[in-house]
Amino acid sequence: MSSGLTDLLKTGFSMFMKVSRPHPSDHPLLILFVVGGVTVSEAKMIKDLVTSLKPGTQVIVLSTRLLKPLNIPELLFATDRLHPDLGF
């Protein structure tokens, strides 16, 4: 009975004490999913930025499609934004 009470008291006091809990940024793997597409240069920029800010972190960049630089103006100025005519 006393150990149960002691555990209960420790749990109650831990709310007032600084207890380190794991945070998603502590993990050595970063998975980034980009909706709408990403260019190769953007993926490299993300990889280089994460490597410089947090060495030892592995980066996986996923996307709905791989864009060419010439696709970007067409996507920006498409009249029907839900169904742009990219020609693929």
Sequence and secondary structure as in RCSB ss.txt:
>XXXX:A:sequence
MSSGLTDLLKTGFSMFMKVSRPHPSDHPLLILFVVGGVTVSEAKMIKDLVTSLKPGTQVIVLSTRLLKPLNIPEL
LFATDRLHPDLGF
>XXXX:A:secstr
 HHHHHHHHHHHHHTTS      GGGSSEEEEEETT EEHHHHHHHHHHHHHHSTT EEEEEES EE TTHHHHH
HT SSTTS     
